[in-house]
């Protein structure tokens, strides 16, 4: 009597499966339609409302992720990457585009694959990776050419023109922009105006001022037709810069103030920032240093506020990606537990049934064994698929870590730039000071530059946490020589550091100590000395370090006391305390001075 019941159960299961597949198919079509709807909404907001474009692109991506259609997925990820780039989330845009590579082979539309390469070119260009940007643009051109898409080719040629402009190859930049203009067939006026603006910028660089003004005016006319106020403000800035180059300062000031007024009217910090920068350059050219400094302070304050806003958006996006991956991992674990529980219960039921069967026990065992083998095979196949998913997610995590490293490098780069700005601002004020204050300002600039060099080495290094102190000392020596007008060949330097790498919290105070000692040597030690020599040696003894700084100058005066209240000595002792170390000076008349610094690496 049990056999018919088993057959009916199997038929019911098959019917349920077909009903589920039917519903899933209907749901898949609905999801695909919804994804296309939000992709279109995002693309419609590219020009005037990039924040809204990003909002709709994220919804489209989430809908597409619920399906398996590679064409829809690639289009959704392309749209998201472009939206992220438009709002300045370049590292996030690159991660999104790299992830979308898995959908390329399954996509049915060549134009989507070509658009992915075009978007990659834009992103790499924004990140300063010019060679990779050119490779992506060339790949996009080849794909657009296959599908006879002249508009796509025009966009790619424009991108290549901008890359060569950034590299300073203005002839190539102009050729690619003109080639883009000859292929232009799109009705998107704003993008055509952008192209005219780019050509005008190239003409400025090659000193074809009349042609530059012609292209700028054409771009301005289009922007005014479509009432795109942010770009109108930008064109007033560009035209004002061109007037300044031509020496027409009055007309240049008129254009800069027009740009500033529009920026305030539309509440755009980006446009206001560049208008202030144009006024700063103009007042500096006119010799009005006080007014120039005022405009420069406005420009710098707005630059900082925009940088903080962009960094906050990137942090929030990284947090969202992290939380999404965390939820996916938890869901995967729950599914695995469910599979294990099902297998365990299934096995118990089979054992219980076998105990109640008499003569047909052997047949039941055989059939059960076959079913178990098939079930195990199916589970193994499922686990293989899940393992592949885990590998993909691990690749995504690796990409996220690379993005974070890139972000940290960018932070070091911006810290270095900000320190350079501070040094430049001090430089603007030095000529107004007394000789005593002038020397103090120069020493402050010297210390700022020593710290900036640390961040420069971290930005250029493969490591984002450790500084190669040998390379850093070489650059520090060159900087000190240029600061004190010291002949490079007149002093012999001997650096023995065994390529020691130190973390940021150790490198900054130790670098400042070396800078102070070197400054003292250049200013005081080598008076009347013909063969000048400076040596720096750093050795590691267990967990401790020893640095010895030696010169062969005239030595310290008899009245020298390293604890006396001079600013330089106060700084050196304070920095040594920060390194949990101590300093010892020794000197012989006309035989040089030696300074021994015992210190520990500061724990991060």
C-alpha positions in Angstrom: 0.0 0.0 0.0 3.0 2.4 0.4 4.1 2.3 -3.2 1.2 4.3 -4.7 1.6 6.9 -2.0 5.2 7.4 -3.0 4.3 7.8 -6.7 1.6 10.4 -5.9 4.1 12.3 -3.7 6.7 12.3 -6.5 4.1 13.6 -9.0 3.1 16.4 -6.6 6.8 17.4 -6.2 7.3 17.5 -10.0 4.2 19.6 -10.4 5.4 22.0 -7.7 8.8 22.3 -9.4 7.2 23.2 -12.8 4.9 25.7 -11.1 7.9 27.3 -9.3 9.9 27.5 -12.6 6.9 29.1 -14.3 6.5 31.7 -11.6 10.3 32.3 -11.5 10.3 32.9 -15.3 7.5 35.5 -14.9 9.3 37.1 -12.0 12.5 37.2 -14.1 10.9 39.0 -16.9 9.4 41.5 -14.4 12.7 42.0 -12.7 14.4 42.6 -16.1 11.8 45.2 -17.1 12.2 47.0 -13.7 16.0 47.0 -14.1 15.8 48.6 -17.6 13.4 51.2 -16.2 15.8 52.3 -13.5 18.8 52.2 -15.9 17.0 54.6 -18.1 16.1 56.9 -15.2 19.7 57.0 -14.1 21.0 57.8 -17.6 18.4 60.6 -18.0 19.9 62.2 -14.9 23.6 62.0 -15.9 23.9 65.6 -17.1 22.1 67.8 -14.5 21.6 65.6 -11.4 24.4 63.1 -11.0 23.4 62.3 -7.4 19.9 61.2 -8.6 21.6 59.2 -11.3 23.7 57.3 -8.7 20.5 56.6 -6.7 18.6 55.1 -9.6 21.8 53.2 -10.8 22.1 51.5 -7.4 18.4 50.4 -7.5 19.0 49.0 -11.0 22.0 47.1 -9.9 20.2 45.5 -6.9 17.3 44.4 -9.2 19.7 43.0 -11.8 21.6 41.1 -9.1 18.5 39.1 -8.4 18.5 37.6 -11.9 21.0 35.8 -14.1 20.8 37.7 -17.4 24.3 38.8 -18.3 23.1 41.5 -20.7 21.0 43.2 -18.0 23.7 42.8 -15.4 26.4 44.3 -17.6 24.2 47.3 -18.5 23.3 47.8 -14.9 26.9 47.7 -13.7 28.0 50.0 -16.5 25.4 52.5 -15.5 26.4 52.3 -11.8 30.2 52.7 -12.6 29.4 55.8 -14.8 27.2 57.3 -12.1 29.9 56.7 -9.4 32.5 58.4 -11.6 30.2 61.4 -12.2 30.0 62.2 -8.4 33.7 61.7 -7.9 33.7 58.1 -6.4 36.4 57.0 -8.8 37.8 54.1 -6.8 34.3 52.7 -6.3 33.6 53.1 -10.0 36.7 51.2 -10.9 35.8 48.3 -8.5 32.3 48.2 -10.0 33.6 48.1 -13.5 36.2 45.4 -12.7 33.6 43.2 -11.1 31.3 43.5 -14.2 34.0 41.7 -16.3 32.3 38.4 -15.3 29.2 39.4 -17.4 31.1 40.3 -20.6 31.2 36.9 -22.2 27.5 36.3 -21.6 26.3 39.7 -22.9 24.5 39.7 -26.2 25.2 43.4 -27.0 28.6 44.5 -28.3 27.8 48.1 -27.5 27.6 47.3 -23.8 31.0 45.7 -23.9 32.3 48.7 -25.8 30.7 51.1 -23.3 32.4 49.2 -20.4 35.8 49.9 -22.0 34.9 53.5 -22.6 33.8 53.9 -19.0 37.0 52.2 -17.8 39.0 54.7 -19.9 37.2 57.6 -18.2 37.8 56.1 -14.7 41.5 55.4 -15.3 42.0 58.9 -16.7 40.5 60.4 -13.5 42.8 58.2 -11.4 45.9 59.4 -13.3 46.6 55.9 -14.9 47.0 57.4 -18.4 48.5 54.3 -20.1 45.7 52.0 -18.9 43.2 54.7 -19.9 44.6 54.9 -23.5 44.4 51.0 -23.8 40.8 51.0 -22.7 39.9 53.9 -25.2 41.6 52.0 -28.1 39.7 48.8 -27.2 36.4 50.8 -27.1 37.1 52.3 -30.5 37.7 48.9 -32.1 34.4 47.6 -30.6 32.4 50.7 -31.6 33.9 50.4 -35.1 32.6 46.8 -35.4 29.1 48.0 -34.7 29.4 51.2 -36.8 28.8 53.4 -33.8 30.4 56.8 -34.7 29.1 58.5 -31.6 30.8 55.9 -29.4 34.1 56.4 -31.4 33.8 60.1 -31.0 33.5 59.8 -27.2 36.6 57.6 -27.1 38.6 60.0 -29.2 37.6 62.8 -26.9 38.8 60.8 -23.9 42.2 60.2 -25.7 42.5 63.9 -26.4 42.0 64.7 -22.7 44.7 62.1 -21.7 47.3 63.6 -24.1 46.4 67.1 -22.9 47.1 66.0 -19.3 50.4 64.6 -20.5 51.3 67.9 -22.2 51.3 66.5 -25.8 49.0 69.2 -27.1 49.5 68.4 -30.8 48.1 64.8 -30.3 45.4 66.2 -28.1 44.2 68.6 -30.8 44.3 65.9 -33.5 42.1 63.5 -31.4 39.7 66.2 -30.5 39.3 67.3 -34.1 38.8 63.6 -35.1 36.1 63.4 -32.5 34.4 66.5 -33.9 34.5 65.0 -37.4 32.7 61.8 -36.2 30.1 63.6 -34.1 26.6 62.4 -34.8 25.0 62.6 -31.3 22.2 65.1 -30.5 23.6 65.6 -27.0 24.4 69.3 -27.1 26.0 69.4 -23.7 28.7 66.8 -24.7 29.4 68.6 -28.0 29.9 71.8 -26.0 32.3 70.0 -23.7 34.3 69.0 -26.8 34.5 72.6 -28.0 35.7 73.6 -24.6 38.4 70.9 -24.7 39.6 72.1 -28.2 39.7 75.7 -26.9 41.8 74.6 -23.9 44.3 73.0 -26.3 44.4 76.1 -28.5 45.3 78.2 -25.4 48.3 75.9 -24.7 49.6 76.1 -28.3 49.1 79.9 -28.2 46.4 80.0 -30.9 44.4 82.5 -28.9 41.9 83.6 -31.6 41.0 79.9 -32.4 40.7 79.3 -28.6 38.3 82.2 -28.2 36.2 81.0 -31.2 35.8 77.5 -29.7 35.1 78.9 -26.2 32.3 81.1 -27.6 30.8 78.2 -29.5 30.7 76.2 -26.3 29.2 79.1 -24.4 26.4 79.5 -27.0 25.4 75.9 -26.6 25.5 75.9 -22.8 23.3 79.1 -22.8 20.8 77.4 -25.2 20.3 74.5 -22.8 20.6 76.7 -19.7 23.4 74.6 -18.1 24.5 77.2 -15.6 27.4 75.3 -14.0 29.1 75.0 -17.4 28.3 78.6 -18.2 30.2 79.6 -15.0 33.1 77.3 -16.1 33.2 79.0 -19.6 33.3 82.5 -18.0 36.3 81.3 -16.0 38.1 79.8 -19.1 37.4 83.0 -21.1 38.7 85.2 -18.2 41.9 83.1 -18.1 42.4 83.6 -21.8 41.9 87.4 -21.5 44.5 87.4 -18.7 47.0 85.5 -20.9 46.4 88.2 -23.6 47.0 91.0 -21.0 43.4 92.3 -21.0 43.1 92.3 -17.2 40.0 94.4 -17.0 38.0 92.0 -19.3 39.5 89.1 -17.4 38.2 90.4 -14.1 34.7 90.9 -15.6 34.6 87.3 -16.7 35.8 85.9 -13.4 33.2 87.9 -11.5 30.5 86.6 -13.9 31.7 83.1 -13.1 31.6 83.8 -9.3 28.1 85.3 -9.5 26.6 82.2 -11.3 28.4 79.9 -8.8 26.7 81.8 -5.9 23.3 81.8 -7.7 23.3 78.1 -8.2 25.0 77.3 -4.9 27.9 75.3 -6.5 31.0 75.2 -4.4 33.0 73.8 -7.3 32.3 76.8 -9.6 32.8 79.3 -6.8 36.2 77.7 -6.0 37.5 78.0 -9.5 36.2 81.6 -9.8 38.2 82.5 -6.7 41.2 80.8 -8.2 40.9 82.9 -11.4 40.7 86.1 -9.3 43.7 84.9 -7.3 45.8 84.4 -10.5 44.6 87.8 -11.8 45.4 89.8 -8.7 48.8 88.1 -8.4 49.6 89.1 -12.0 48.5 92.7 -11.2 50.9 92.7 -8.1 48.1 93.0 -5.5 49.5 90.5 -3.1 47.1 91.2 -0.2 43.9 90.8 -2.4 45.5 87.7 -4.1 46.1 86.1 -0.7 42.4 86.7 0.3 41.1 85.1 -2.9 43.6 82.2 -2.4 42.3 81.6 1.1 38.7 81.4 -0.2 39.8 78.9 -2.9 41.8 76.7 -0.4 38.9 76.7 2.1 36.4 75.5 -0.6 38.9 72.9 -1.9 39.1 71.4 1.6 35.3 71.3 2.1 34.8 69.6 -1.3 37.6 67.1 -0.5 35.9 66.2 2.9 32.5 65.7 1.2 34.0 63.4 -1.5 35.9 61.4 1.1 32.8 61.0 3.2 30.8 59.6 0.2 33.6 57.1 -0.5 33.7 55.9 3.1 29.9 55.5 3.2 30.0 53.5 -0.1 32.8 51.2 1.2 30.8 50.6 4.4 27.7 49.7 2.3 29.7 47.2 0.3 31.2 45.7 3.4 27.8 45.2 5.0 26.3 43.7 1.9 29.2 41.1 1.7 28.7 40.4 5.4 25.0 39.6 4.9 25.7 37.5 1.9 28.2 35.4 3.8 25.8 34.9 6.7 23.0 33.8 4.2 25.4 31.4 2.6 26.2 29.8 6.0 22.5 29.5 6.8 21.9 27.7 3.5 24.8 25.3 4.1 23.4 24.5 7.6 20.0 23.8 6.1 21.5 21.4 3.5 23.3 19.6 6.3 20.1 19.3 8.4 18.1 18.0 5.5 20.7 15.3 4.8 20.8 14.3 8.4 17.0 14.0 8.7 16.8 12.2 5.4 19.3 9.6 6.6 17.4 9.0 9.9 14.1 8.4 8.0 15.8 5.9 5.8 17.2 4.0 8.8 13.8 3.9 10.5 12.0 2.7 7.4 14.6 -0.1 6.9 13.9 -1.4 10.4 10.1 -1.8 9.7 10.6 -3.6 6.4 11.1 -7.3 6.5 11.6 -9.4 3.4 12.1 -6.3 1.1 14.8 -4.8 3.4 17.6 -5.7 0.9 15.8 -4.0 -2.0 15.1 -0.9 0.2 18.7 -0.7 1.2 19.9 -1.0 -2.4 17.4 1.7 -3.6 18.3 3.9 -0.7 22.0 3.5 -1.4 21.4 4.6 -5.0 19.4 7.6 -3.9 22.1 8.5 -1.4 24.8 8.3 -4.1 22.7 10.5 -6.4 22.0 12.9 -3.6 25.7 13.1 -2.6 26.6 13.8 -6.2 24.1 16.5 -6.4 25.3 18.0 -3.1 28.9 17.8 -4.3 27.9 19.7 -7.5 26.2 22.3 -5.3 29.2 22.6 -3.1 31.4 23.1 -6.2 29.2 25.9 -7.4 29.2 27.4 -3.9 33.0 27.1 -3.8 33.3 29.0 -7.0 31.0 31.7 -5.5 33.3 31.9 -2.5 36.4 32.3 -4.8 34.6 35.2 -6.6 33.7 36.9 -3.3 37.3 36.5 -2.2 38.4 38.3 -5.4 36.0 41.0 -4.6 37.4 41.4 -1.1 40.9 41.6 -2.6 39.8 44.4 -5.0 38.2 46.2 -2.0 41.6 46.0 -0.1 43.4 47.4 -3.2 40.9 50.2 -3.3 41.6 51.0 0.4 45.3 51.0 -0.2 44.8 53.3 -3.2 42.7 55.6 -0.9 45.4 55.7 1.8 48.0 56.5 -0.9 45.7 59.3 -2.1 45.4 60.6 1.5 49.3 60.7 1.9 49.4 62.5 -1.5 46.9 65.1 -0.4 48.6 65.6 3.0 51.8 66.3 1.1 50.0 68.8 -1.2 48.4 70.5 1.8 51.8 70.8 3.5 53.2 72.3 0.3 50.3 74.8 0.3 51.1 75.8 3.9 54.7 76.3 2.9 53.7 78.4 0.0 51.4 80.6 2.2 54.3 81.1 4.6 56.5 82.1 1.6 54.0 84.8 0.6 54.5 86.4 4.0 58.3 86.1 4.4 59.2 89.3 2.6 57.2 91.4 5.1 59.1 90.1 8.1 62.1 91.3 10.1 65.4 89.4 9.5 65.0 87.5 12.8 61.5 86.5 12.0 62.5 85.7 8.4 65.0 83.1 9.6 62.4 81.5 12.0 59.9 81.3 9.0 62.5 79.6 6.9 63.2 77.0 9.7 59.5 76.4 10.0 59.2 75.9 6.2 62.2 73.5 6.4 60.4 71.4 9.1 57.2 71.3 7.1 59.1 70.1 4.0 60.8 67.4 6.0 57.3 66.1 7.1 56.0 66.5 3.5 58.8 64.3 2.2 57.7 61.5 4.5 54.2 61.5 3.0 55.6 61.8 -0.5 57.7 58.6 0.1 54.6 56.8 1.4 52.6 57.8 -1.6 55.3 56.7 -4.0 56.1 53.5 -2.1 54.5 50.1 -2.7 54.0 49.9 1.1 51.5 52.3 2.6 52.8 52.0 6.1 56.6 52.0 6.0 59.2 54.5 4.7 62.6 53.4 3.2 64.7 55.7 5.3 67.8 55.5 3.0 65.8 57.0 0.1 64.2 59.5 2.4 67.6 60.7 3.7 68.9 61.2 0.1 65.9 63.5 -0.7 66.2 65.3 2.6 69.9 66.1 2.0 69.1 67.4 -1.5 66.3 69.6 0.0 68.6 71.0 2.8 71.4 71.7 0.3 69.0 73.7 -2.0 67.6 75.6 1.1 71.0 76.7 2.3 72.5 77.2 -1.2 75.1 74.5 -0.5 77.2 73.3 -3.4 76.3 69.6 -3.9 79.9 68.6 -4.7 81.5 70.5 -1.8 80.2 68.1 0.9 80.8 64.3 0.9 77.8 62.3 2.3 78.1 58.8 3.7 74.8 57.1 4.4 74.8 53.7 6.1 71.3 52.5 6.9 71.0 49.0 5.5 67.7 50.0 3.8 65.9 50.2 7.2 62.2 50.7 6.8 60.4 52.6 9.6 56.7 53.3 10.2 55.1 56.8 9.8 55.0 57.5 13.6 58.8 56.8 13.8 59.9 58.4 10.5 58.4 61.8 11.1 60.2 62.6 14.4 63.5 60.9 13.3 63.4 62.8 10.0 62.9 66.1 11.9 65.9 65.3 14.2 68.1 64.7 11.1 66.8 67.9 9.5 67.7 69.9 12.6 71.2 68.4 12.9 71.8 68.9 9.1 70.6 72.5 9.3 73.0 73.2 12.2 75.9 71.6 10.3 75.3 73.6 7.1 75.0 76.9 9.1 77.8 76.5 11.7 80.1 73.5 11.3 82.0 74.0 8.1 83.3 77.6 8.5 87.0 77.4 7.3 86.8 73.7 6.5 88.0 72.6 3.0 87.1 68.9 2.8 83.6 68.7 4.3 82.0 65.4 5.2 78.7 64.3 6.8 77.9 60.7 7.7 74.6 59.2 9.0 74.5 55.6 10.3 71.5 53.7 11.6 71.8 50.2 13.1 69.3 48.0 14.7 70.2 46.2 18.0 67.4 43.9 19.0 64.3 45.9 19.2 66.3 49.2 19.6 67.9 51.5 17.1 71.0 53.7 17.1 71.5 56.6 14.8 74.9 58.4 14.6 75.1 61.8 12.9 78.8 63.0 12.4 80.4 66.0 10.7 84.1 66.9 10.4 83.6 70.6 11.1 85.2 72.9 13.6 83.4 71.3 16.6 81.2 72.6 19.3 82.1 75.7 21.3 83.4 75.2 24.9 80.2 76.9 26.2 77.9 74.4 24.4 75.2 72.8 26.5 72.6 70.7 24.7 70.1 71.4 27.5 70.2 75.2 27.0 66.9 76.8 26.0 67.3 77.2 22.2 64.3 76.2 20.0 66.4 73.8 17.9 67.7 71.9 20.9 64.2 71.9 22.5 62.8 70.4 19.4 65.5 67.7 19.2 65.0 66.6 22.8 61.2 66.7 22.5 61.4 64.5 19.4 63.8 62.1 21.1 61.4 61.8 24.0 58.7 61.0 21.5 60.8 58.1 20.2 61.4 56.9 23.8 65.1 57.6 23.4 68.0 59.9 24.4 70.6 62.0 22.7 74.4 62.3 23.4 76.7 65.0 21.9 80.5 64.7 21.7 83.0 67.0 20.0 86.7 67.8 19.7 88.0 71.2 18.5 88.6 71.2 14.7 87.8 67.5 14.6 84.0 67.6 14.2 80.9 66.8 16.1 79.0 63.5 16.7 75.5 63.1 17.9 74.2 59.6 19.0 70.4 59.0 19.2 69.2 55.9 20.9 65.5 55.3 20.0 62.7 52.7 19.7 60.2 52.3 16.9 56.9 53.9 17.9 54.1 51.3 18.0 51.3 52.3 15.6 
